[in-house]
């Protein structure tokens, strides 16, 4: 049986071993646990991110995929930034995006243009969208990839910060992905930056800011 190219790309991008630096993030789980979030409530935290942060990230990535590298990516970045008020979240997205862009330069040359130095790196959802366009990843699979990546990041961090049953962590990821499934087709159809969902997450944003200021921490973000 031949594995579809789109599936192979999705598996590669979802692999934490891809040299893009994603392993340095806990999606602010470290700060959340320090602030009193109980390990038993992490599933709720993941679910809240699916309904807020992931909608913004997935919408941005899908629009980047539709527009391509020759489009007005600065406008798209501005729309994403307007929906990502946390400075720490924007900085981490830029760092992760730059890591992925450098990997893409080898795997998909020319897929992601080098951003102007004064504007900083492209955020990760924009880079993911451009990679998806170059590699033939379908829009719906891109949306699912972003949901999986967000949940898996937290699940992996949880096992390091509060060691527990890895089977429960795997179940957490599957439950989170299922939460987004009803929105997959809607998100995958986006082509206009102004139509990217706008879903605030003040507590998540606060934990992201707190994570950036922790004097001793296991994760950068």
Secondary structure, DSSP 8 states (H G I E B T S, - for coil): ----HHHHHHHHHH-TTSSSSGGG--TTHHHHHHTT--GGGHHHHHHHHHTTHHHHHHHHHHHHHHH-TTS-HHHHHHHHHHT---HHHHHHHHHHHHHHHHHHHHHSTTSS----GGG----HHHHHHHHHHHHT--HHHHHHHHHHHHHHHHHHHHHHHS---HHHHHHHHHHHHHHHHTTHHHHHT---GGGS-----HHHHHHHHHHHH-SS-S---
